[in-house]
Structures are given as structure tokens and as C-alpha cells.
Amino acid sequence: MLSSSEIAEFLKATCEKGLSFKFTAKGTSMSPFICNGDSVIINPLFKKDTIKEGDIVAYITPDGGNLILHRIIKKNSQYLLKGDNVFHNDGYCDKKNIHGYVKKVIITGKNIPIFHKIIRNFFLFFNNFKKIIAFLSRHKILTPVCRLTNKVLNEK
């Protein structure tokens, strides 16, 4: 199994060539929108591309070289990033450390009702909801909602 920094190097090299990158997400910081084990397709971010508040981006941490998928919750000259299911933000990130954005999530969990899949993908990619989700996350409202949602979705 590859480490996060090794996956980050593959992502960076793939995106620099203008190609999409697919890998398996690890962790719970973006749950319930991106869950541990989901397949994620990252499209490269070009200089001309505009990324907006609410977008989920793939960035590489400057200190450890790890790949992180988190949401932009505020945008000015830099981007404030945060996982939906965590209370703290990651701090500000330069665009040079952002290499792509989440284009698609392939939900891989077994026994997930189609209704749950539709809801997850709807909130991931519908632009108006992305801005609302970013607002809720920035004001520390989203994390308790995500945790409750995870509990409800995981109960049989």
C-alpha cells in the first residue's frame, strides 16, 4: 500500500500532465460526502481554472507532502481549507499547493441504499449547496450535522 506522500507524488505528476487521477480515499474527515474506501476522481487544476468556495480540492501539505482532500471554506488571496467532519480548519493554502479538484466520487460501500448515494452526490456537486456547506463549515455548524448524519447512515 502506498503512503499519503507517495500518492501525493503520483497525483502531482499526473495532474502536471493534464490527466485525471483516481485513487481510494482514506479517512473520515470528509464523511459523509467522501467516505473511507470511496474512489475519488481528481481533475487537474490549471492556472486558468477558477476554484470556488465550496469546492473540494486535492492539496499537498508543504510540511509533510501529504495528500489531503478538503473543502474551500473561504477564499481571498489564499484558500482556507477544512474537512467537513472535523472541527478545526487546515489553515490557509496557496494555489500552488492545490493540484486538482474532486470531479467525481464513486461510492463503494456495500449495502448503501441508492437514496443515500443520490443525496451524497447531490450535496457534493450542486453549486448552490457547495456554498452553503462551506458557510456552515466555516461557522462550525457543519461538523455536528456530519457526525449525526454519519451515525444515522451507518445504523442498520
N, C-alpha and C positions, 0 to 999 in steps of 0.2 A: 504494500500500500504506500502511496506517495504522501509525503508530508505537505502541509499547507504551503510552505515556501517553495517546494518543488512544483506543486500545482500552479502557484503564482507565476513561476518562471515560464511554464508551458502556456498559461493564459497570456502573459505579456508577449511572448514570441508569436503566438497565433494571432493575436489582435494586431500586432505590428504589421503582419502580412495581410491584414484586412479580412481575416477569416473569423467565422463564429467559433465558439469554444463550448463544448458540452462536458459537464462533469457532475458528480454526485455531491449534493450539499451535505455538509456535516454540521451538527449543532442545532440549537433551538432558538437562537437569538432573533430569527425572523418568523418563527412559528406564530400563528397558524398559516401564514401566507406562503412561506417556504419552510418545509419541514425536513428534519433529518432523514436522509435517504432519497429525497426528491431529486430528479435530474433537472439541471438548470442549463439553459442555453444562453450564453453571453454573446451579444453582438459587440464588435469593436467600436470604440469611441474615437472618432476622427476629430481633428482640430476644428473643423467647421460645424460639428454637431453641437446642438444645444441640449444640455441636460437640465431638467427642471426639478423644482421642489416636488417631492413625492416619488421621483424615480428611484428605483433600486439599482445601485451601481456596484461594480466589482472594482475594488481598490486594493492596492498593495501597501501595507503599512511600511513607512520609511524606516522604522526602527528594527523590525524583525523580518520584513519581507514576506509577511503572511497575507494570504488572500482572504478578503472579507467581503461579504455581500450585505450591504446595509442601505437604508433609505436616506435620501437627502431630505433633511427636515428644515433646512434654512439655507438660502443661497445669497451670497453677496460676492465679494471678490474671491472668496473660498466657499467650500461646501461643508456645512455641518451635517455629520452623518450619525445615524443611530439605528440600532436593531429595534424592531417593533416590540419584541418580547423582553426587553431589558430596560432598567430604569435610568441608566446613565448613557450619555452620548459618547461618541468616539473622539470628539473634538473636531476642529476644522481640518479640511484636507484640500490640498492644491489639486487643480485639474490634472496636473502631470502624473499624479499617483492613481488617477482613475483611468482604467484601461478599457472598460466596457460597461454595458448596462444589461440588465436582465430582460431578455426578449421573450422567453417562454419558460414556464415551469411545468415539468411533466410529473404529475403526482403519482408516486409509485407505491404508496401504502396499500396493503391488501384490505379488503372489506370496507373500503371507504365508499359510502353511498354517493351516487352521481350528483345528488343535490349539493353535498359538501364540496365536491370538486368544482362545480359550477360557481358556487359562492366564492370559494378561494380565488379562482382565476378572475372572476368579475372584479373583485376588490383590488387585485394585483394590477390590472391593466386599464381600468376605466379611468380616464384622466381626471375627471372631477373628484372621484373618490380618492385618488392618489394625493391630491392637495389636502383634502380633509384629513386623511390618515396622517400626513406629515404634520399638520396643525395639531392634531390630537397627540401625536408622539412628542412634538416639541414642548407641549404643555403638560407632559407626564400623565395624560389621561389614557393613552392607548394601551400601555403595558398591562394595567389591571384587566382591561377588556380582553386583550390577547390571552392572558392567563385563564380567565374564565371560559373563553371560547375553547381553548385547548382542553380544558377539563371536560366541557360538555361534549366536544367532538371525540374525545378518547374514551368516554364512557360507553359501554355497550348497552 
